């Protein structure tokens, strides 16, 4: 394959780190946009870092923000990417109720700024938009590419806007622009305030004697959980097709939050009922009851199939937390602080 250049927004997040790994392994030169912060946020991609002075360096990071249109356009002009993956967003559904304007500015308008930057610079690049199953919201499962959108959160609404503006630029200006409608995908790199990682961390900490209780909200909500490391391969495949199109990426299976809790706690030999308590602060103002994706189009056109389902994923994530908590002799390391979830519930 001819060497290509990719630009990833949100490269320091879960998906961005796995996608950067995949592209570097395929021989790409990868550029990532990182928001300026007073603390380092590059932990998920630290293993990919090389001194930028080295001749064989494949990963380059640039400060930038999707709220800054001129900076976005300037980076596109400078990097000249063959492929652009827009993974940046305020992506926490519960937080979007508390920060609806910021969510709209980054998740919705940020996509517009990026697309407009591509259009005005005239770059012949291919564009991937990270769409979300949260766009379906209250629509009954299974959800597929033709299912009506009915979002139930500011995040879901913002993602619907981003989906349609991506399609609009494809149809109006002939851009190669696709939407990957990814259902819930998790990993040990998930942020600690997301429910799957929160549960896996708690199960490991309780097993290690560092915590006793886990507080959660709605245990009845059902989701289609897959493994993020597999889902980024579907993103890449979408941009390798002759014609741009939109695809659902999912496992087609349904598990409740309670199911995920049971799997994590059983994996370490614990009864979840002894440790899990309800806290109404973790409820959303409007809940999404059941999201299950039909990814038959992705299987047929992209040749993509998931292999890790929810039970295996729960065990994988819990094992990763145990490895972080336990020393080489298997003894608990008590200095690990308990995570604070109050400001960012599920």
Residue pairs with C-beta under 8 A, 6 or more apart in sequence:
1 26
1 27
3 27
3 28
3 29
4 27
4 28
4 29
4 82
4 83
5 28
5 29
5 30
5 31
5 79
5 80
5 81
5 82
5 83
6 23
6 28
6 29
6 30
6 31
6 81
6 82
6 83
6 84
6 85
7 31
7 32
7 33
7 75
7 76
7 79
7 81
7 83
7 84
7 85
8 16
8 19
8 20
8 23
8 30
8 31
8 32
8 33
8 84
8 85
8 87
9 16
9 32
9 33
9 64
9 66
9 84
9 85
9 86
9 87
9 88
9 110
9 114
10 16
10 33
10 86
10 87
10 88
10 89
10 130
11 17
11 19
11 20
11 30
11 32
11 33
11 34
11 45
11 61
11 87
12 32
12 34
12 41
12 42
12 43
12 44
12 45
13 44
13 87
13 88
13 91
13 191
14 44
14 186
14 187
14 189
14 190
14 191
14 228
15 87
15 130
15 185
15 228
15 231
15 232
15 235
16 32
16 44
16 45
16 85
16 87
17 44
17 45
17 48
17 189
18 187
18 189
18 228
18 229
18 231
18 232
19 85
19 87
19 232
19 235
19 236
20 30
20 32
20 45
20 48
20 59
21 48
22 232
22 233
22 236
23 30
23 236
24 30
24 48
24 58
24 59
26 236
28 58
29 58
29 60
30 58
30 59
30 60
31 59
31 60
31 61
31 62
31 75
31 79
31 81
32 45
32 59
32 60
32 61
32 62
33 61
33 62
33 63
33 64
33 65
33 66
33 75
33 88
34 41
34 42
34 61
34 62
34 63
34 64
35 41
35 63
35 64
35 65
36 63
36 65
42 49
42 61
44 189
45 59
48 58
48 59
49 59
50 56
50 57
50 58
50 59
51 57
52 60
62 75
62 79
64 71
64 72
64 75
65 71
66 72
66 88
66 106
66 109
66 110
66 111
66 113
66 114
67 105
67 106
67 109
67 110
67 113
68 113
69 113
69 116
69 117
72 113
72 114
72 117
73 116
73 117
73 120
73 121
76 84
76 114
76 117
76 118
76 121
76 123
77 121
80 123
81 123
81 125
82 125
82 126
83 125
83 126
83 127
83 128
83 239
84 114
84 118
84 125
84 126
84 127
84 128
85 128
85 130
85 235
86 110
86 111
86 114
86 127
86 128
86 129
86 130
87 130
88 106
88 110
89 103
89 106
89 107
89 110
89 130
89 155
89 158
89 159
90 96
90 99
90 102
90 103
90 106
90 107
90 155
90 158
91 107
91 155
92 155
92 191
92 193
92 194
92 344
93 134
93 153
93 155
93 156
93 284
94 153
94 282
94 284
94 344
94 345
94 346
95 103
95 344
96 103
96 153
96 154
96 155
96 158
97 153
97 154
97 284
97 285
99 154
100 154
103 154
103 155
103 158
104 154
104 157
104 158
104 161
107 155
107 158
107 159
107 162
108 157
108 158
108 159
108 161
108 162
108 165
110 162
111 129
111 161
111 162
111 165
111 166
112 162
112 165
114 127
115 127
115 165
115 166
115 169
115 175
115 177
118 125
118 127
118 169
118 175
119 169
119 173
119 175
125 176
126 176
126 177
126 178
126 239
126 244
127 166
127 169
127 175
127 176
127 177
127 178
128 178
128 180
128 235
128 238
128 239
129 162
129 163
129 166
129 177
129 178
129 179
129 180
130 180
130 182
130 235
131 159
131 162
131 163
131 166
131 179
131 180
131 181
131 182
131 246
132 155
132 156
132 159
132 181
132 182
133 143
133 181
133 182
133 183
133 184
133 224
133 248
133 250
133 291
133 293
134 151
134 152
134 153
134 155
134 156
134 159
134 288
134 291
135 149
135 151
135 156
135 159
135 160
135 163
135 181
136 143
136 147
136 148
136 149
136 150
136 151
136 291
137 149
137 150
137 151
137 152
137 153
137 156
137 288
138 150
138 152
138 288
138 289
139 147
139 148
139 149
139 150
140 290
141 254
141 290
141 291
141 292
142 252
142 292
142 293
142 294
143 248
143 291
143 292
143 293
143 294
144 248
144 293
144 294
144 296
144 297
145 181
145 246
145 247
145 248
145 297
149 160
149 163
151 157
151 159
151 160
152 284
152 286
152 287
152 288
153 284
153 286
153 288
156 288
163 179
163 181
163 246
166 177
166 178
166 179
167 177
167 179
167 246
169 175
169 177
170 176
170 177
170 178
170 244
175 244
176 239
176 244
177 244
178 238
178 239
178 244
178 245
178 246
178 247
179 246
179 247
180 234
180 235
180 238
180 246
180 247
180 249
181 246
181 247
181 248
181 249
181 293
182 231
182 234
182 249
182 250
183 223
183 224
183 225
183 226
183 248
183 249
183 250
183 251
183 291
183 292
183 293
184 196
184 223
184 224
184 225
184 226
184 291
185 225
185 226
185 227
185 228
185 230
185 231
185 249
186 194
186 196
186 197
186 225
186 226
186 227
186 228
186 313
186 317
187 227
187 228
187 229
187 313
187 316
187 317
188 197
188 200
188 316
188 317
188 320
188 321
189 228
190 196
190 197
190 228
190 317
191 197
192 198
192 201
192 339
192 341
193 339
193 341
193 344
193 345
193 346
194 346
195 216
195 257
195 260
195 346
196 225
196 260
196 313
196 314
196 317
197 317
198 214
198 216
198 339
198 341
198 346
199 214
199 216
199 257
199 260
199 261
199 264
199 314
200 264
200 314
200 317
200 318
200 320
200 321
201 321
201 339
202 211
202 214
202 264
202 275
203 214
203 264
203 265
203 267
203 268
203 270
203 272
203 318
203 321
204 268
204 318
204 321
204 322
204 324
204 325
205 211
205 321
205 325
205 336
205 338
206 212
206 214
206 265
206 268
206 270
206 275
207 268
207 269
207 270
207 322
208 322
208 325
208 326
208 332
208 333
209 332
210 325
210 332
210 334
210 336
210 338
211 338
212 275
213 275
213 276
213 277
214 261
214 275
214 276
214 277
215 276
215 277
215 278
215 279
215 282
215 341
216 257
216 261
216 276
216 277
216 278
216 279
216 282
216 346
217 278
217 279
217 280
217 281
217 282
217 283
217 284
217 345
217 346
218 257
218 282
218 283
218 284
218 287
218 346
219 256
219 257
219 258
219 261
219 276
219 278
220 256
220 257
220 258
220 289
221 256
221 257
221 287
221 288
221 289
221 290
222 254
222 255
222 256
222 257
222 289
222 290
222 291
222 292
223 254
223 255
223 256
223 257
223 291
224 250
224 251
224 252
224 253
224 254
224 255
224 291
224 292
224 293
225 251
225 253
225 255
225 260
225 309
225 310
225 313
226 249
226 250
226 251
226 306
226 308
226 309
226 313
227 306
227 307
227 308
227 312
227 313
227 316
230 306
230 307
230 308
231 249
231 306
233 304
234 247
234 249
234 298
234 302
234 304
237 302
237 303
237 304
238 245
238 247
238 302
241 301
241 302
245 301
247 295
247 297
247 298
247 301
247 302
248 293
248 294
248 295
248 297
248 298
249 293
249 295
249 298
249 304
250 292
250 293
250 294
250 295
250 306
251 293
251 295
251 306
251 309
251 310
252 292
252 293
252 294
252 295
253 292
253 309
253 310
254 290
254 292
255 310
258 272
259 310
260 310
260 314
261 272
261 276
262 272
263 310
263 311
263 314
263 315
264 272
264 314
264 315
264 317
264 318
265 271
265 272
265 275
266 272
267 314
267 315
267 318
267 319
268 318
268 322
279 345
281 342
281 345
282 345
282 346
284 346
295 304
295 306
298 304
299 305
308 316
324 336
325 332
325 333
325 336
326 332
326 333
327 333
